[in-house]
Amino acid sequence: MTPSPTPRDRSELVSQLAVACIGAGVVTSLAVAQGQNPLTALGITLFSAVAAVMVGQVL
């Protein structure tokens, strides 16, 4: 049996999600400035931020 990683506390997850959203939001705002639909851009930002936090938890 492999040991499971210790769960992170909620404040750390929130801060990781905030940093990931800011990073993804910078690129997304550039795409909106070039004509992308803002709702599509928001969806991409949220997806990439959640994916980044999930990968960060596994590593």
PDB file of N, CA, C and O in Angstrom:
ATOM      1  N   MET A   1       0.853  -1.175   0.000  1.00  0.00           N
ATOM      2  CA  MET A   1       0.000   0.000   0.000  1.00  0.00           C
ATOM      3  C   MET A   1       0.898   1.237   0.000  1.00  0.00           C
ATOM      4  O   MET A   1       1.827   1.338   0.801  1.00  0.00           O
ATOM      5  N   THR A   2       0.615   2.167  -0.896  1.00  0.00           N
ATOM      6  CA  THR A   2       1.405   3.395  -0.956  1.00  0.00           C
ATOM      7  C   THR A   2       0.783   4.453  -0.055  1.00  0.00           C
ATOM      8  O   THR A   2      -0.442   4.551   0.025  1.00  0.00           O
ATOM      9  N   PRO A   3       1.592   5.229   0.611  1.00  0.00           N
ATOM     10  CA  PRO A   3       1.024   6.276   1.479  1.00  0.00           C
ATOM     11  C   PRO A   3       0.397   7.383   0.653  1.00  0.00           C
ATOM     12  O   PRO A   3       0.944   7.794  -0.370  1.00  0.00           O
ATOM     13  N   SER A   4      -0.732   7.852   1.093  1.00  0.00           N
ATOM     14  CA  SER A   4      -1.392   8.947   0.389  1.00  0.00           C
ATOM     15  C   SER A   4      -0.835  10.273   0.893  1.00  0.00           C
ATOM     16  O   SER A   4      -0.444  10.380   2.055  1.00  0.00           O
ATOM     17  N   PRO A   5      -0.797  11.279   0.033  1.00  0.00           N
ATOM     18  CA  PRO A   5      -0.280  12.574   0.482  1.00  0.00           C
ATOM     19  C   PRO A   5      -1.215  13.209   1.508  1.00  0.00           C
ATOM     20  O   PRO A   5      -2.424  12.977   1.497  1.00  0.00           O
ATOM     21  N   THR A   6      -0.644  13.997   2.375  1.00  0.00           N
ATOM     22  CA  THR A   6      -1.464  14.650   3.384  1.00  0.00           C
ATOM     23  C   THR A   6      -2.328  15.715   2.731  1.00  0.00           C
ATOM     24  O   THR A   6      -1.856  16.433   1.849  1.00  0.00           O
ATOM     25  N   PRO A   7      -3.573  15.830   3.140  1.00  0.00           N
ATOM     26  CA  PRO A   7      -4.438  16.849   2.541  1.00  0.00           C
ATOM     27  C   PRO A   7      -3.978  18.253   2.915  1.00  0.00           C
ATOM     28  O   PRO A   7      -3.506  18.490   4.027  1.00  0.00           O
ATOM     29  N   ARG A   8      -4.117  19.156   1.993  1.00  0.00           N
ATOM     30  CA  ARG A   8      -3.731  20.558   2.239  1.00  0.00           C
ATOM     31  C   ARG A   8      -4.896  21.280   2.906  1.00  0.00           C
ATOM     32  O   ARG A   8      -6.053  20.892   2.744  1.00  0.00           O
ATOM     33  N   ASP A   9      -4.583  22.323   3.648  1.00  0.00           N
ATOM     34  CA  ASP A   9      -5.667  23.067   4.274  1.00  0.00           C
ATOM     35  C   ASP A   9      -6.338  23.988   3.260  1.00  0.00           C
ATOM     36  O   ASP A   9      -5.780  24.282   2.203  1.00  0.00           O
ATOM     37  N   ARG A  10      -7.520  24.430   3.593  1.00  0.00           N
ATOM     38  CA  ARG A  10      -8.369  25.180   2.664  1.00  0.00           C
ATOM     39  C   ARG A  10      -7.738  26.507   2.243  1.00  0.00           C
ATOM     40  O   ARG A  10      -7.857  26.897   1.081  1.00  0.00           O
ATOM     41  N   SER A  11      -7.076  27.204   3.154  1.00  0.00           N
ATOM     42  CA  SER A  11      -6.501  28.509   2.799  1.00  0.00           C
ATOM     43  C   SER A  11      -5.394  28.362   1.758  1.00  0.00           C
ATOM     44  O   SER A  11      -5.235  29.229   0.899  1.00  0.00           O
ATOM     45  N   GLU A  12      -4.633  27.278   1.827  1.00  0.00           N
ATOM     46  CA  GLU A  12      -3.588  27.055   0.840  1.00  0.00           C
ATOM     47  C   GLU A  12      -4.198  26.768  -0.535  1.00  0.00           C
ATOM     48  O   GLU A  12      -3.687  27.237  -1.552  1.00  0.00           O
ATOM     49  N   LEU A  13      -5.279  26.006  -0.565  1.00  0.00           N
ATOM     50  CA  LEU A  13      -5.948  25.727  -1.830  1.00  0.00           C
ATOM     51  C   LEU A  13      -6.526  26.997  -2.443  1.00  0.00           C
ATOM     52  O   LEU A  13      -6.449  27.198  -3.655  1.00  0.00           O
ATOM     53  N   VAL A  14      -7.103  27.851  -1.606  1.00  0.00           N
ATOM     54  CA  VAL A  14      -7.679  29.103  -2.108  1.00  0.00           C
ATOM     55  C   VAL A  14      -6.583  30.003  -2.668  1.00  0.00           C
ATOM     56  O   VAL A  14      -6.768  30.628  -3.712  1.00  0.00           O
ATOM     57  N   SER A  15      -5.459  30.073  -1.990  1.00  0.00           N
ATOM     58  CA  SER A  15      -4.375  30.922  -2.492  1.00  0.00           C
ATOM     59  C   SER A  15      -3.782  30.353  -3.783  1.00  0.00           C
ATOM     60  O   SER A  15      -3.428  31.115  -4.682  1.00  0.00           O
ATOM     61  N   GLN A  16      -3.670  29.030  -3.887  1.00  0.00           N
ATOM     62  CA  GLN A  16      -3.191  28.429  -5.133  1.00  0.00           C
ATOM     63  C   GLN A  16      -4.152  28.712  -6.276  1.00  0.00           C
ATOM     64  O   GLN A  16      -3.725  29.014  -7.390  1.00  0.00           O
ATOM     65  N   LEU A  17      -5.448  28.616  -6.004  1.00  0.00           N
ATOM     66  CA  LEU A  17      -6.444  28.876  -7.034  1.00  0.00           C
ATOM     67  C   LEU A  17      -6.412  30.344  -7.465  1.00  0.00           C
ATOM     68  O   LEU A  17      -6.566  30.642  -8.649  1.00  0.00           O
ATOM     69  N   ALA A  18      -6.214  31.257  -6.521  1.00  0.00           N
ATOM     70  CA  ALA A  18      -6.157  32.680  -6.849  1.00  0.00           C
ATOM     71  C   ALA A  18      -4.953  32.984  -7.733  1.00  0.00           C
ATOM     72  O   ALA A  18      -5.071  33.724  -8.709  1.00  0.00           O
ATOM     73  N   VAL A  19      -3.807  32.422  -7.399  1.00  0.00           N
ATOM     74  CA  VAL A  19      -2.600  32.655  -8.205  1.00  0.00           C
ATOM     75  C   VAL A  19      -2.774  32.060  -9.599  1.00  0.00           C
ATOM     76  O   VAL A  19      -2.375  32.671 -10.591  1.00  0.00           O
ATOM     77  N   ALA A  20      -3.369  30.867  -9.677  1.00  0.00           N
ATOM     78  CA  ALA A  20      -3.588  30.236 -10.976  1.00  0.00           C
ATOM     79  C   ALA A  20      -4.569  31.048 -11.818  1.00  0.00           C
ATOM     80  O   ALA A  20      -4.381  31.174 -13.028  1.00  0.00           O
ATOM     81  N   CYS A  21      -5.610  31.600 -11.198  1.00  0.00           N
ATOM     82  CA  CYS A  21      -6.573  32.429 -11.935  1.00  0.00           C
ATOM     83  C   CYS A  21      -5.929  33.710 -12.451  1.00  0.00           C
ATOM     84  O   CYS A  21      -6.206  34.144 -13.569  1.00  0.00           O
ATOM     85  N   ILE A  22      -5.081  34.305 -11.645  1.00  0.00           N
ATOM     86  CA  ILE A  22      -4.404  35.531 -12.089  1.00  0.00           C
ATOM     87  C   ILE A  22      -3.496  35.233 -13.274  1.00  0.00           C
ATOM     88  O   ILE A  22      -3.481  35.981 -14.252  1.00  0.00           O
ATOM     89  N   GLY A  23      -2.742  34.144 -13.189  1.00  0.00           N
ATOM     90  CA  GLY A  23      -1.859  33.777 -14.283  1.00  0.00           C
ATOM     91  C   GLY A  23      -2.612  33.469 -15.562  1.00  0.00           C
ATOM     92  O   GLY A  23      -2.224  33.913 -16.643  1.00  0.00           O
ATOM     93  N   ALA A  24      -3.689  32.709 -15.438  1.00  0.00           N
ATOM     94  CA  ALA A  24      -4.485  32.379 -16.629  1.00  0.00           C
ATOM     95  C   ALA A  24      -5.242  33.601 -17.127  1.00  0.00           C
ATOM     96  O   ALA A  24      -5.459  33.747 -18.329  1.00  0.00           O
ATOM     97  N   GLY A  25      -5.641  34.471 -16.222  1.00  0.00           N
ATOM     98  CA  GLY A  25      -6.392  35.667 -16.599  1.00  0.00           C
ATOM     99  C   GLY A  25      -5.592  36.650 -17.429  1.00  0.00           C
ATOM    100  O   GLY A  25      -6.148  37.359 -18.266  1.00  0.00           O
ATOM    101  N   VAL A  26      -4.285  36.695 -17.201  1.00  0.00           N
ATOM    102  CA  VAL A  26      -3.438  37.598 -17.983  1.00  0.00           C
ATOM    103  C   VAL A  26      -3.465  37.198 -19.452  1.00  0.00           C
ATOM    104  O   VAL A  26      -3.657  38.040 -20.330  1.00  0.00           O
ATOM    105  N   VAL A  27      -3.275  35.920 -19.712  1.00  0.00           N
ATOM    106  CA  VAL A  27      -3.288  35.438 -21.090  1.00  0.00           C
ATOM    107  C   VAL A  27      -4.688  35.560 -21.686  1.00  0.00           C
ATOM    108  O   VAL A  27      -4.839  35.908 -22.857  1.00  0.00           O
ATOM    109  N   THR A  28      -5.705  35.275 -20.887  1.00  0.00           N
ATOM    110  CA  THR A  28      -7.080  35.331 -21.367  1.00  0.00           C
ATOM    111  C   THR A  28      -7.489  36.758 -21.703  1.00  0.00           C
ATOM    112  O   THR A  28      -8.206  36.978 -22.680  1.00  0.00           O
ATOM    113  N   SER A  29      -7.049  37.728 -20.917  1.00  0.00           N
ATOM    114  CA  SER A  29      -7.391  39.118 -21.215  1.00  0.00           C
ATOM    115  C   SER A  29      -6.774  39.561 -22.536  1.00  0.00           C
ATOM    116  O   SER A  29      -7.356  40.378 -23.249  1.00  0.00           O
ATOM    117  N   LEU A  30      -5.609  39.032 -22.865  1.00  0.00           N
ATOM    118  CA  LEU A  30      -4.999  39.314 -24.162  1.00  0.00           C
ATOM    119  C   LEU A  30      -5.856  38.736 -25.290  1.00  0.00           C
ATOM    120  O   LEU A  30      -6.026  39.368 -26.332  1.00  0.00           O
ATOM    121  N   ALA A  31      -6.395  37.529 -25.077  1.00  0.00           N
ATOM    122  CA  ALA A  31      -7.250  36.910 -26.093  1.00  0.00           C
ATOM    123  C   ALA A  31      -8.550  37.697 -26.268  1.00  0.00           C
ATOM    124  O   ALA A  31      -9.031  37.837 -27.392  1.00  0.00           O
ATOM    125  N   VAL A  32      -9.120  38.209 -25.189  1.00  0.00           N
ATOM    126  CA  VAL A  32     -10.348  39.007 -25.278  1.00  0.00           C
ATOM    127  C   VAL A  32     -10.067  40.308 -26.022  1.00  0.00           C
ATOM    128  O   VAL A  32     -10.893  40.779 -26.805  1.00  0.00           O
ATOM    129  N   ALA A  33      -8.895  40.881 -25.770  1.00  0.00           N
ATOM    130  CA  ALA A  33      -8.531  42.118 -26.476  1.00  0.00           C
ATOM    131  C   ALA A  33      -8.413  41.899 -27.980  1.00  0.00           C
ATOM    132  O   ALA A  33      -8.569  42.836 -28.763  1.00  0.00           O
ATOM    133  N   GLN A  34      -8.136  40.662 -28.380  1.00  0.00           N
ATOM    134  CA  GLN A  34      -8.021  40.360 -29.803  1.00  0.00           C
ATOM    135  C   GLN A  34      -9.328  39.840 -30.393  1.00  0.00           C
ATOM    136  O   GLN A  34      -9.361  39.437 -31.556  1.00  0.00           O
ATOM    137  N   GLY A  35     -10.408  39.843 -29.603  1.00  0.00           N
ATOM    138  CA  GLY A  35     -11.720  39.535 -30.155  1.00  0.00           C
ATOM    139  C   GLY A  35     -12.374  38.249 -29.694  1.00  0.00           C
ATOM    140  O   GLY A  35     -13.435  37.896 -30.210  1.00  0.00           O
ATOM    141  N   GLN A  36     -11.789  37.534 -28.745  1.00  0.00           N
ATOM    142  CA  GLN A  36     -12.419  36.298 -28.273  1.00  0.00           C
ATOM    143  C   GLN A  36     -13.638  36.631 -27.411  1.00  0.00           C
ATOM    144  O   GLN A  36     -13.679  37.673 -26.756  1.00  0.00           O
ATOM    145  N   ASN A  37     -14.615  35.748 -27.420  1.00  0.00           N
ATOM    146  CA  ASN A  37     -15.811  35.901 -26.608  1.00  0.00           C
ATOM    147  C   ASN A  37     -15.413  35.903 -25.122  1.00  0.00           C
ATOM    148  O   ASN A  37     -14.711  34.992 -24.685  1.00  0.00           O
ATOM    149  N   PRO A  38     -15.841  36.896 -24.339  1.00  0.00           N
ATOM    150  CA  PRO A  38     -15.460  36.955 -22.920  1.00  0.00           C
ATOM    151  C   PRO A  38     -15.937  35.756 -22.100  1.00  0.00           C
ATOM    152  O   PRO A  38     -15.243  35.334 -21.175  1.00  0.00           O
ATOM    153  N   LEU A  39     -17.107  35.201 -22.419  1.00  0.00           N
ATOM    154  CA  LEU A  39     -17.580  34.031 -21.670  1.00  0.00           C
ATOM    155  C   LEU A  39     -16.721  32.803 -21.950  1.00  0.00           C
ATOM    156  O   LEU A  39     -16.437  32.018 -21.045  1.00  0.00           O
ATOM    157  N   THR A  40     -16.318  32.641 -23.176  1.00  0.00           N
ATOM    158  CA  THR A  40     -15.410  31.546 -23.518  1.00  0.00           C
ATOM    159  C   THR A  40     -14.079  31.733 -22.799  1.00  0.00           C
ATOM    160  O   THR A  40     -13.511  30.780 -22.265  1.00  0.00           O
ATOM    161  N   ALA A  41     -13.594  32.953 -22.790  1.00  0.00           N
ATOM    162  CA  ALA A  41     -12.330  33.243 -22.121  1.00  0.00           C
ATOM    163  C   ALA A  41     -12.422  32.971 -20.624  1.00  0.00           C
ATOM    164  O   ALA A  41     -11.477  32.451 -20.030  1.00  0.00           O
ATOM    165  N   LEU A  42     -13.541  33.315 -20.016  1.00  0.00           N
ATOM    166  CA  LEU A  42     -13.725  33.046 -18.582  1.00  0.00           C
ATOM    167  C   LEU A  42     -13.746  31.548 -18.306  1.00  0.00           C
ATOM    168  O   LEU A  42     -13.162  31.087 -17.325  1.00  0.00           O
ATOM    169  N   GLY A  43     -14.411  30.796 -19.161  1.00  0.00           N
ATOM    170  CA  GLY A  43     -14.437  29.344 -19.006  1.00  0.00           C
ATOM    171  C   GLY A  43     -13.056  28.732 -19.123  1.00  0.00           C
ATOM    172  O   GLY A  43     -12.698  27.840 -18.354  1.00  0.00           O
ATOM    173  N   ILE A  44     -12.281  29.210 -20.085  1.00  0.00           N
ATOM    174  CA  ILE A  44     -10.911  28.711 -20.249  1.00  0.00           C
ATOM    175  C   ILE A  44     -10.066  29.054 -19.024  1.00  0.00           C
ATOM    176  O   ILE A  44      -9.271  28.234 -18.565  1.00  0.00           O
ATOM    177  N   THR A  45     -10.237  30.263 -18.497  1.00  0.00           N
ATOM    178  CA  THR A  45      -9.487  30.682 -17.310  1.00  0.00           C
ATOM    179  C   THR A  45      -9.805  29.801 -16.114  1.00  0.00           C
ATOM    180  O   THR A  45      -8.898  29.334 -15.425  1.00  0.00           O
ATOM    181  N   LEU A  46     -11.090  29.570 -15.864  1.00  0.00           N
ATOM    182  CA  LEU A  46     -11.475  28.741 -14.719  1.00  0.00           C
ATOM    183  C   LEU A  46     -10.994  27.306 -14.874  1.00  0.00           C
ATOM    184  O   LEU A  46     -10.500  26.707 -13.919  1.00  0.00           O
ATOM    185  N   PHE A  47     -11.138  26.753 -16.078  1.00  0.00           N
ATOM    186  CA  PHE A  47     -10.681  25.384 -16.307  1.00  0.00           C
ATOM    187  C   PHE A  47      -9.182  25.254 -16.082  1.00  0.00           C
ATOM    188  O   PHE A  47      -8.731  24.328 -15.407  1.00  0.00           O
ATOM    189  N   SER A  48      -8.415  26.170 -16.639  1.00  0.00           N
ATOM    190  CA  SER A  48      -6.965  26.069 -16.508  1.00  0.00           C
ATOM    191  C   SER A  48      -6.513  26.295 -15.068  1.00  0.00           C
ATOM    192  O   SER A  48      -5.540  25.683 -14.626  1.00  0.00           O
ATOM    193  N   ALA A  49      -7.200  27.159 -14.333  1.00  0.00           N
ATOM    194  CA  ALA A  49      -6.835  27.388 -12.931  1.00  0.00           C
ATOM    195  C   ALA A  49      -7.112  26.152 -12.087  1.00  0.00           C
ATOM    196  O   ALA A  49      -6.285  25.765 -11.260  1.00  0.00           O
ATOM    197  N   VAL A  50      -8.265  25.535 -12.288  1.00  0.00           N
ATOM    198  CA  VAL A  50      -8.600  24.327 -11.527  1.00  0.00           C
ATOM    199  C   VAL A  50      -7.644  23.196 -11.900  1.00  0.00           C
ATOM    200  O   VAL A  50      -7.196  22.449 -11.029  1.00  0.00           O
ATOM    201  N   ALA A  51      -7.334  23.067 -13.179  1.00  0.00           N
ATOM    202  CA  ALA A  51      -6.393  22.026 -13.605  1.00  0.00           C
ATOM    203  C   ALA A  51      -5.012  22.244 -12.999  1.00  0.00           C
ATOM    204  O   ALA A  51      -4.353  21.284 -12.599  1.00  0.00           O
ATOM    205  N   ALA A  52      -4.569  23.494 -12.928  1.00  0.00           N
ATOM    206  CA  ALA A  52      -3.261  23.794 -12.351  1.00  0.00           C
ATOM    207  C   ALA A  52      -3.215  23.431 -10.867  1.00  0.00           C
ATOM    208  O   ALA A  52      -2.216  22.891 -10.393  1.00  0.00           O
ATOM    209  N   VAL A  53      -4.273  23.720 -10.144  1.00  0.00           N
ATOM    210  CA  VAL A  53      -4.318  23.390  -8.714  1.00  0.00           C
ATOM    211  C   VAL A  53      -4.353  21.871  -8.532  1.00  0.00           C
ATOM    212  O   VAL A  53      -3.702  21.338  -7.633  1.00  0.00           O
ATOM    213  N   MET A  54      -5.108  21.178  -9.379  1.00  0.00           N
ATOM    214  CA  MET A  54      -5.175  19.715  -9.266  1.00  0.00           C
ATOM    215  C   MET A  54      -3.806  19.085  -9.524  1.00  0.00           C
ATOM    216  O   MET A  54      -3.392  18.178  -8.801  1.00  0.00           O
ATOM    217  N   VAL A  55      -3.111  19.560 -10.545  1.00  0.00           N
ATOM    218  CA  VAL A  55      -1.777  19.039 -10.837  1.00  0.00           C
ATOM    219  C   VAL A  55      -0.827  19.383  -9.686  1.00  0.00           C
ATOM    220  O   VAL A  55       0.010  18.567  -9.302  1.00  0.00           O
ATOM    221  N   GLY A  56      -0.961  20.583  -9.147  1.00  0.00           N
ATOM    222  CA  GLY A  56      -0.124  20.983  -8.015  1.00  0.00           C
ATOM    223  C   GLY A  56      -0.341  20.108  -6.778  1.00  0.00           C
ATOM    224  O   GLY A  56       0.595  19.869  -6.015  1.00  0.00           O
ATOM    225  N   GLN A  57      -1.549  19.640  -6.584  1.00  0.00           N
ATOM    226  CA  GLN A  57      -1.839  18.774  -5.444  1.00  0.00           C
ATOM    227  C   GLN A  57      -1.238  17.384  -5.632  1.00  0.00           C
ATOM    228  O   GLN A  57      -0.806  16.747  -4.671  1.00  0.00           O
ATOM    229  N   VAL A  58      -1.214  16.922  -6.880  1.00  0.00           N
ATOM    230  CA  VAL A  58      -0.664  15.591  -7.145  1.00  0.00           C
ATOM    231  C   VAL A  58       0.849  15.599  -7.007  1.00  0.00           C
ATOM    232  O   VAL A  58       1.444  14.661  -6.477  1.00  0.00           O
ATOM    233  N   LEU A  59       1.464  16.672  -7.491  1.00  0.00           N
ATOM    234  CA  LEU A  59       2.924  16.763  -7.403  1.00  0.00           C
ATOM    235  C   LEU A  59       3.297  17.146  -6.005  1.00  0.00           C
ATOM    236  O   LEU A  59       4.481  17.282  -5.697  1.00  0.00           O
TER     237      LEU A  59
END
